[in-house]
């Protein structure tokens, strides 16, 4: 195992991986385009499928958004790691003389950036189609950030494990969704509470769950990512 105390090396390697992923995506736009188109299609389909009155639409707003983000995020996670594997980049990353947890943090940050950019485009479209401007509240945006960090954290870890298999496109959702249920449920509950104007006491528990989930799935990969990539 590499030395966990080499913080400058860890930070430098993480930033190098992030820079590599963002530069590659800026040139190809394959991952971002797929996530964005998928998200917009889901939002539009929900818009036509849910011919509901305004109040009911507001009730289901959080569920529709998080369903969209979860599936788009899964699509991005699968594609992100598959590209590294298919191009042989993963072997090069593993052979680099740096802390291997830098691979996790670099890929996680890149995936989070892609997801946040997609969310930044989807939210105004959703607000326009559903006439729901309350989603731009700071509290709601904070919940989206916390939920996205947790979902991308566990998703990046599991996509690293599943990318070695031949059925990685099918295996990742099977592994991810059961483990991500706590963060998704907490995010939906906190989002719904904020949109409905609930008291702080009613939403503090799901927000605490989101924070705890984020901490766990940042700490666990840092400690055990070496074992994950060696298997």
PLY file of the C-alpha trace (Angstrom):
ply
format ascii 1.0
element vertex 231
property float x
property float y
property float z
element edge 230
property int vertex1
property int vertex2
end_header
0.00 0.00 0.00
1.06 3.52 -0.65
1.68 5.96 2.15
-1.50 7.79 3.15
0.58 10.62 4.62
1.71 12.00 1.28
-0.96 14.69 1.16
0.66 16.93 -1.50
1.11 13.94 -3.80
-2.48 12.86 -3.20
-3.81 16.34 -3.94
-1.64 16.79 -7.00
-2.61 13.41 -8.43
-6.29 14.06 -7.76
-6.19 17.41 -9.54
-4.28 15.87 -12.46
-6.98 13.22 -12.92
-9.72 15.83 -12.71
-7.94 17.99 -15.27
-7.49 15.00 -17.58
-11.16 14.01 -17.38
-12.45 17.54 -17.90
-10.12 18.13 -20.85
-11.09 14.83 -22.47
-14.79 15.53 -21.98
-14.41 19.07 -23.31
-13.01 17.63 -26.53
-15.51 14.79 -27.00
-18.58 15.90 -25.01
-19.79 12.28 -25.16
-20.49 11.80 -21.46
-22.02 15.21 -20.83
-24.21 15.04 -23.94
-25.56 11.62 -23.04
-26.40 12.66 -19.47
-28.00 15.93 -20.55
-30.11 14.49 -23.35
-31.27 11.64 -21.12
-32.20 14.04 -18.32
-34.14 16.37 -20.58
-36.01 13.46 -22.16
-37.02 12.14 -18.74
-38.20 15.58 -17.62
-40.25 16.06 -20.79
-41.75 12.57 -20.58
-42.78 13.16 -16.98
-44.27 16.49 -18.02
-46.58 14.86 -20.56
-47.25 11.73 -18.49
-48.21 13.60 -15.31
-51.19 15.62 -16.48
-51.83 16.83 -12.96
-52.97 20.03 -11.35
-50.45 22.49 -9.97
-50.61 21.31 -6.36
-50.07 17.65 -7.23
-47.18 18.56 -9.51
-45.54 20.40 -6.64
-45.99 17.33 -4.46
-44.13 15.08 -6.90
-41.48 17.66 -7.89
-38.72 16.28 -5.66
-39.37 12.68 -6.72
-39.30 13.55 -10.43
-36.07 15.50 -10.10
-34.22 12.90 -8.07
-35.37 10.10 -10.34
-33.94 12.05 -13.26
-30.67 12.83 -11.49
-30.21 9.23 -10.28
-30.60 7.63 -13.70
-28.55 10.29 -15.46
-25.85 9.94 -12.81
-25.76 6.18 -13.27
-25.37 6.62 -17.01
-22.46 8.98 -16.45
-20.77 6.76 -13.87
-20.93 3.73 -16.14
-19.53 5.62 -19.10
-16.82 7.40 -17.11
-15.15 4.23 -15.83
-15.80 2.24 -19.02
-13.82 4.78 -21.04
-10.84 4.39 -18.70
-11.01 0.61 -18.97
-11.53 0.39 -22.73
-8.69 2.79 -23.52
-6.29 1.09 -21.12
-6.00 4.23 -18.99
-6.99 2.43 -15.80
-3.86 0.26 -15.89
-1.73 3.36 -16.28
-3.45 5.04 -13.34
-2.91 2.00 -11.15
0.80 1.87 -12.05
1.36 5.55 -11.24
3.48 6.08 -8.09
0.74 7.89 -6.19
-1.81 7.06 -3.55
-4.50 5.03 -5.31
-7.24 6.83 -3.45
-6.34 9.77 -5.71
-7.95 7.78 -8.53
-11.19 7.63 -6.59
-11.19 11.30 -5.61
-10.20 12.41 -9.11
-12.93 10.38 -10.80
-15.49 11.30 -8.14
-14.82 15.03 -8.51
-15.00 14.78 -12.29
-18.27 12.85 -12.14
-19.66 15.34 -9.64
-18.78 18.27 -11.91
-20.56 16.59 -14.85
-23.62 15.87 -12.73
-23.79 19.38 -11.28
-23.54 20.95 -14.75
-26.37 18.73 -15.97
-28.43 19.64 -12.90
-27.77 23.34 -13.50
-29.32 23.00 -16.97
-32.15 20.65 -15.99
-33.43 22.74 -13.06
-34.40 25.82 -15.13
-36.06 23.56 -17.72
-37.99 21.81 -14.97
-38.99 25.14 -13.41
-40.28 26.33 -16.79
-42.23 23.17 -17.65
-43.69 22.62 -14.19
-44.06 26.27 -13.18
-42.07 25.56 -10.01
-39.72 28.41 -9.13
-39.29 27.35 -5.51
-36.58 24.89 -6.55
-34.14 27.81 -6.68
-34.26 28.28 -2.91
-30.77 28.09 -1.33
-31.90 25.26 0.96
-33.16 23.18 -1.96
-29.96 23.73 -3.93
-27.95 22.74 -0.84
-29.87 19.47 -0.59
-29.17 18.78 -4.26
-25.46 19.31 -3.64
-25.39 17.03 -0.59
-27.39 14.33 -2.36
-25.23 14.53 -5.47
-22.02 14.17 -3.47
-23.30 11.06 -1.71
-24.68 9.47 -4.87
-21.52 10.14 -6.88
-19.32 8.95 -4.00
-20.90 5.52 -3.70
-21.43 5.33 -7.46
-17.78 5.97 -8.27
-16.69 3.29 -5.82
-19.11 0.70 -7.20
-18.42 1.59 -10.84
-14.73 0.93 -10.19
-15.66 -2.53 -8.92
-18.11 -3.37 -11.72
-16.04 -2.04 -14.63
-13.91 -5.19 -14.59
-16.92 -7.39 -15.41
-18.41 -8.11 -18.83
-21.91 -7.09 -17.72
-20.85 -3.78 -16.19
-23.77 -1.80 -17.69
-26.24 -4.10 -15.94
-24.25 -4.81 -12.79
-23.69 -1.20 -11.73
-27.39 -0.29 -11.31
-28.02 -3.59 -9.52
-25.27 -2.80 -7.02
-25.82 0.95 -6.81
-29.53 1.47 -6.32
-29.97 -0.67 -3.17
-26.97 1.00 -1.50
-28.02 4.47 -2.66
-31.58 4.14 -1.31
-30.76 5.98 1.96
-29.28 9.01 0.20
-32.07 9.14 -2.39
-34.87 8.82 0.16
-33.27 11.41 2.42
-32.77 13.77 -0.52
-36.37 13.38 -1.69
-37.74 13.90 1.83
-35.57 16.96 2.52
-36.34 18.44 -0.91
-40.08 17.89 -0.49
-39.99 19.44 2.97
-38.23 22.56 1.72
-40.61 22.98 -1.22
-43.64 22.58 1.04
-42.32 25.10 3.55
-41.91 22.56 6.37
-40.35 23.52 9.68
-36.63 22.95 10.19
-37.33 20.22 12.75
-39.08 18.19 10.04
-36.18 18.25 7.57
-33.16 18.23 9.88
-33.14 14.40 10.12
-32.92 13.72 6.36
-30.31 16.47 6.01
-28.23 14.86 8.76
-28.56 11.52 6.96
-27.26 13.13 3.77
-24.26 14.62 5.60
-23.48 11.32 7.34
-23.79 9.40 4.07
-21.41 11.83 2.35
-18.83 11.50 5.12
-19.00 7.70 5.09
-18.58 7.37 1.33
-15.66 9.77 1.31
-13.89 8.07 4.22
-14.46 4.45 3.15
-12.92 4.75 -0.33
-9.98 6.69 1.11
-9.24 3.83 3.49
-10.07 0.81 1.30
-9.72 1.86 -2.34
-6.41 0.00 -2.63
-8.17 -3.26 -1.83
-11.00 -2.50 -4.26
-8.76 -1.94 -7.29
-6.52 -4.90 -6.44
-9.39 -7.38 -6.59
0 1
1 2
2 3
3 4
4 5
5 6
6 7
7 8
8 9
9 10
10 11
11 12
12 13
13 14
14 15
15 16
16 17
17 18
18 19
19 20
20 21
21 22
22 23
23 24
24 25
25 26
26 27
27 28
28 29
29 30
30 31
31 32
32 33
33 34
34 35
35 36
36 37
37 38
38 39
39 40
40 41
41 42
42 43
43 44
44 45
45 46
46 47
47 48
48 49
49 50
50 51
51 52
52 53
53 54
54 55
55 56
56 57
57 58
58 59
59 60
60 61
61 62
62 63
63 64
64 65
65 66
66 67
67 68
68 69
69 70
70 71
71 72
72 73
73 74
74 75
75 76
76 77
77 78
78 79
79 80
80 81
81 82
82 83
83 84
84 85
85 86
86 87
87 88
88 89
89 90
90 91
91 92
92 93
93 94
94 95
95 96
96 97
97 98
98 99
99 100
100 101
101 102
102 103
103 104
104 105
105 106
106 107
107 108
108 109
109 110
110 111
111 112
112 113
113 114
114 115
115 116
116 117
117 118
118 119
119 120
120 121
121 122
122 123
123 124
124 125
125 126
126 127
127 128
128 129
129 130
130 131
131 132
132 133
133 134
134 135
135 136
136 137
137 138
138 139
139 140
140 141
141 142
142 143
143 144
144 145
145 146
146 147
147 148
148 149
149 150
150 151
151 152
152 153
153 154
154 155
155 156
156 157
157 158
158 159
159 160
160 161
161 162
162 163
163 164
164 165
165 166
166 167
167 168
168 169
169 170
170 171
171 172
172 173
173 174
174 175
175 176
176 177
177 178
178 179
179 180
180 181
181 182
182 183
183 184
184 185
185 186
186 187
187 188
188 189
189 190
190 191
191 192
192 193
193 194
194 195
195 196
196 197
197 198
198 199
199 200
200 201
201 202
202 203
203 204
204 205
205 206
206 207
207 208
208 209
209 210
210 211
211 212
212 213
213 214
214 215
215 216
216 217
217 218
218 219
219 220
220 221
221 222
222 223
223 224
224 225
225 226
226 227
227 228
228 229
229 230
